[in-house]
Amino acid sequence: MASEETAEQIKANETTKEEQIRNIRKNRAQLLDEIHEKQQQLDRLDYMLYQIKGGK
């Protein structure tokens, strides 16, 4: 669930506090996974640059 959807549900008071917490934690975990994936991509690019520059 996108963070915008989670925020809308909370504003509309459509879910219980427990559901809100669960949705926020789920959204947070998804975002953290995306961050880790992007960090791995950056690390691979940095390593490629290192190799091209003649790294040891």
N, C-alpha and C positions, 0 to 999 in steps of 0.2 A: 504494500500500500504506500502510495506517495505521501510525503510529509504534508502536502497541501490537503489531501483527503483527510488525514488524521486531524489536522488543525480544524477543518470544517466540521468534522464529527464532534470534536470537543466543544467548539463554539455553539453548535446546534444542540448540544447536550443529548445526543442520540444514543449514547452508550453509557454503561456504568463506569465507575472509576477504575474498576479492575480491567475492563475491556480497554479503556483508554491507556492504562499503563502497559498492558500487553501489546497494543498497537504501536505505542511509542517505542517500546523496547525492540519490537520486531523491525520497525523502520530504522532505528538506530543501528541494529545489527546489519541490515542490508547496506546502509550507507558506509559502515565500517568495512564491510567486504569489498565495496567498490573502491574505497581508499586504498586498501591493501593491494588490490589488483592493479590500480594505477601506479602505486609505488613499485611494484614488480616490473611494470613496463618501463618506468623511469630507470630503474636499476639496470635493466638489460640495455637500454640505450646508452647509459653512462659507460657500461662495460664495453660496448661496441666502440665508443669514442676513445676510450682508453687503449683498446687494441689498435685502432687505426693510428693513433699518435705514437705507437711503438712501445706501449707499456710492456713491462716484463712479467 
